[in-house]
Amino acid sequence: MGRYSALVGKRVEARYRTADVHLSAVGTLVSDSGKSIFLEDRFSQGGREKTVRVEIPYQFVIRVNETHAEPSRHKPLPAHPSKKKR
């Protein structure tokens, strides 16, 4: 049983490090293998559904906290940015 197995299926924020940089990822904890945790987030981009899955090995995890915050929904970028005319 993994350290974070109680949080599987819940929305979490994971703080982790890569080299000297600390990063944060928010998503649903979909798996805890006992060596790594896996976060997944689904979103729409360009009218298509996308899924991002991140694997974070235990040795890089700083902390994992349950969060109830909904993912921020940004205004989609235009397909073709308008160019300024001179």
N, C-alpha and C positions, 0 to 999 in steps of 0.2 A: 504494500500500500504506500502511495506517495505522500509526501509532506502536505501537498495542497489538494488532495483528493476530495476534501469536504467542500471545496469551492467549484468542483466540476459542474458545468451547466450554468454557472452564475457569471454575471458581468463583473469583471475585475479590472483593476489598474495594476500593472506590473512595472516596477522600477528595476532596471537592470543595467549592467555596465558592459561596455565593449572597449577594451584597452583603458584609456583614461577618461572616457566619455560616459556619462550617465544618461540613459534614455528612459522613456516612459512609453508604454503601450497599453491601450484600452481595448478590451474585447471580451468575448465569452471564453472562459477557460473550458476547452473541449476535451483535454486529456492531460493526465499526469502519469508519465511512464515510470516514475521512480528515479529517473535521471534527468528528465527535461519536462517542462510544461509547454503546452501548445495553446496559443490564443488564436481566436478566429473572429474576424469582423466582416460583415456583409454590407455592401453599399451599392448605389447606382451611379454610373458614370456614362455619359453619352447615351442614355437610354438603355444601357445594358447593366445587368446585375453582375457585380464582381464580388469575389471572396478573397480575403487576404488571410493567410495562416502564418503565424510566427512561432518558431521553436526557440525556447530559451533554456539552455542547459542550467541545471541547479547551481553550478559554481559561479554563474554570472548574475543570478537573481539577488537583488538587494531586499525587496519586499513585494508582497502581493496582498492587495486589499480589495475587499468587495466594494463595488461602487454601484450606485443606483442611477447615476447620471446617464441620460440618453445620449447617443452619439450626436454630435453637432451636424446639422444638415446645412451645408454651405450652398449658396446660390451657384448653379452650374455655370461654367465658363461658356461664352459663346463659341460655336463651332469654328467660326472664322472671325478673328478679331478685326474690327474695323480699322482702316488705315487713315491717318490724317492726311488731308489734301492741303497742298501749299498754294 
